[in-house]
Amino acid sequence: MLMFELYRHWMEFFFVVFMVLGVVLALASPSAVISYIVIFFAGISAGRLIYEKKRKIKLPYLIIIAGFVIGFSLLAYYGSRKLIVLFFVAGAVMSYMLYDKKILK
């Protein structure tokens, strides 16, 4: 019964898991520079995932990624929330473009 419910609601489950992961990483970041570096690399990973899923359904993955960014930006004590989102988007766009141009494999 539990696995059936998890199968039906996997997106919500992973949204919460990645939100908590974002909170933990935000609390573990001791400075604004470290927060920006962490979120930039998370954006690079998100860009790769979006590139891999570009021909498939990607809304659940975008919602899960948004959960991570929300969790990270809510409790990032150091640094600006706007810069955190900017670094995340910059990392995701850069990664997507590098994979799309076949510079990265």
Secondary structure as the mmCIF struct_conf table of DSSP 4:
data_model
#
loop_
_struct_conf.conf_type_id
_struct_conf.id
_struct_conf.beg_label_comp_id
_struct_conf.beg_label_asym_id
_struct_conf.beg_label_seq_id
_struct_conf.end_label_comp_id
_struct_conf.end_label_asym_id
_struct_conf.end_label_seq_id
HELX_RH_AL_P HELX_RH_AL_P1 LEU A 2 ARG A 8
TURN_TY1_P TURN_TY1_P1 HIS A 9 HIS A 9
HELX_RH_AL_P HELX_RH_AL_P2 TRP A 10 ALA A 28
BEND BEND1 SER A 31 SER A 31
HELX_RH_AL_P HELX_RH_AL_P3 ALA A 32 GLU A 52
TURN_TY1_P TURN_TY1_P2 LYS A 53 ARG A 55
BEND BEND2 LYS A 56 LYS A 56
HELX_RH_AL_P HELX_RH_AL_P4 LEU A 59 LEU A 74
BEND BEND3 LEU A 75 LEU A 75
BEND BEND4 TYR A 78 GLY A 79
HELX_RH_AL_P HELX_RH_AL_P5 ARG A 81 ASP A 100
TURN_TY1_P TURN_TY1_P3 LYS A 101 LYS A 102
BEND BEND5 ILE A 103 ILE A 103
#
